[in-house]
Amino acid sequence: MVNRNDFRSAMGRFATGVTVVTTLDEAGEVHGMTANSFTSVCLEPPAILVCVAHNAHTYNYVEDKGTFGVNILGTDQLPVGQYFARKPEERTQEIDWTYSTSADGVPMLDGSMVSMACRVLGSHVYGDHTIYVGCVEEMSLGEHAAPLLFYESRWNTSVPANE
Ligand SMILES: Cc1cc2nc3c(=O)[nH]c(=O)nc-3n(C[C@H](O)[C@H](O)[C@H](O)COP(=O)(O)O)c2cc1C
């Protein structure tokens, strides 16, 4: 069995983009969670996946609604990524974020590189996470921005936008 800390370090060497998974809470308010476990699954149907920890509030909201948004962040959204990575009770500072709603009522963060409204196609529980496969039912492509990255536990804003 590999050592837990070694495994964590190894995974940190996989550079990723950063998304915020958006849902609605029990009061119908928009809720977000920073996530980098996002990846595409297939083109037909257009499907993606994201892994959600069972101790995240987002888990209960996705279970409840069966839908979620995925928003791919640009470098100018660094504060948004940092904000939604905190526990809700620690999201005390004011940051600028607004949202629009898909035809199906899924919240999508304005100003994202891409926002997708997804319906849960299937899920798989493994350990303390659930892998959700979502069918992308609606999508908006934002301005061509530079992608926000995460690598070795650090935010990285140094990748320029493609022309
Ligand atoms: C860069 C980054 C990526 C993350 N990716 C995930 C992820 O894929 N799945 C997850 O469950 N938590 C992930 N987290 C942790 C959550 O963002 C964090 O636990 C958050 O507070 C959960 O919010 P919630 O309890 O309101 O849902 C990530 C954190 C960071 C900083």
Ligand as a Chemical Component Dictionary entry (heavy atoms), coordinates in Angstrom:
data_LIG
# 
_chem_comp.id                   LIG 
_chem_comp.type                 NON-POLYMER 
_chem_comp.pdbx_formal_charge   0 
_chem_comp.three_letter_code    LIG 
# 
loop_
_chem_comp_atom.comp_id 
_chem_comp_atom.atom_id 
_chem_comp_atom.alt_atom_id 
_chem_comp_atom.type_symbol 
_chem_comp_atom.charge 
_chem_comp_atom.model_Cartn_x 
_chem_comp_atom.model_Cartn_y 
_chem_comp_atom.model_Cartn_z 
_chem_comp_atom.pdbx_ordinal 
LIG C1  C1  C 0 -7.958  23.511 -6.121 1  
LIG C2  C2  C 0 -8.987  22.760 -5.294 2  
LIG C3  C3  C 0 -9.686  21.720 -5.858 3  
LIG C4  C4  C 0 -10.634 21.010 -5.113 4  
LIG N1  N1  N 0 -11.296 19.971 -5.711 5  
LIG C5  C5  C 0 -12.245 19.294 -5.027 6  
LIG C6  C6  C 0 -12.965 18.245 -5.654 7  
LIG O1  O1  O 0 -12.761 17.915 -6.822 8  
LIG N2  N2  N 0 -13.911 17.595 -4.939 9  
LIG C7  C7  C 0 -14.186 17.935 -3.625 10 
LIG O2  O2  O 0 -15.066 17.305 -3.023 11 
LIG N3  N3  N 0 -13.530 18.946 -2.998 12 
LIG C8  C8  C 0 -12.573 19.646 -3.679 13 
LIG N4  N4  N 0 -11.901 20.678 -3.076 14 
LIG C9  C9  C 0 -12.254 21.059 -1.689 15 
LIG C10 C10 C 0 -13.551 21.893 -1.626 16 
LIG O3  O3  O 0 -13.499 23.015 -2.499 17 
LIG C11 C11 C 0 -13.790 22.401 -0.174 18 
LIG O4  O4  O 0 -13.810 21.311 0.709  19 
LIG C12 C12 C 0 -15.068 23.226 -0.039 20 
LIG O5  O5  O 0 -15.027 23.897 1.218  21 
LIG C13 C13 C 0 -16.328 22.379 -0.079 22 
LIG O6  O6  O 0 -17.425 23.263 -0.040 23 
LIG P1  P1  P 0 -18.871 22.803 0.419  24 
LIG O7  O7  O 0 -18.729 22.033 1.714  25 
LIG O8  O8  O 0 -19.607 24.103 0.606  26 
LIG O9  O9  O 0 -19.463 21.968 -0.669 27 
LIG C14 C14 C 0 -10.916 21.383 -3.773 28 
LIG C15 C15 C 0 -10.201 22.456 -3.208 29 
LIG C16 C16 C 0 -9.246  23.135 -3.951 30 
LIG C17 C17 C 0 -8.483  24.270 -3.317 31 
# 
loop_
_chem_comp_bond.comp_id 
_chem_comp_bond.atom_id_1 
_chem_comp_bond.atom_id_2 
_chem_comp_bond.value_order 
_chem_comp_bond.pdbx_ordinal 
LIG C1  C2  SING 1  
LIG C2  C3  SING 2  
LIG C2  C16 DOUB 3  
LIG C3  C4  DOUB 4  
LIG C4  N1  SING 5  
LIG C4  C14 SING 6  
LIG N1  C5  DOUB 7  
LIG C5  C6  SING 8  
LIG C5  C8  SING 9  
LIG C6  O1  DOUB 10 
LIG C6  N2  SING 11 
LIG N2  C7  SING 12 
LIG C7  O2  DOUB 13 
LIG C7  N3  SING 14 
LIG N3  C8  DOUB 15 
LIG C8  N4  SING 16 
LIG N4  C9  SING 17 
LIG N4  C14 SING 18 
LIG C9  C10 SING 19 
LIG C10 O3  SING 20 
LIG C10 C11 SING 21 
LIG C11 O4  SING 22 
LIG C11 C12 SING 23 
LIG C12 O5  SING 24 
LIG C12 C13 SING 25 
LIG C13 O6  SING 26 
LIG O6  P1  SING 27 
LIG P1  O7  DOUB 28 
LIG P1  O8  SING 29 
LIG P1  O9  SING 30 
LIG C14 C15 DOUB 31 
LIG C15 C16 SING 32 
LIG C16 C17 SING 33 
# 
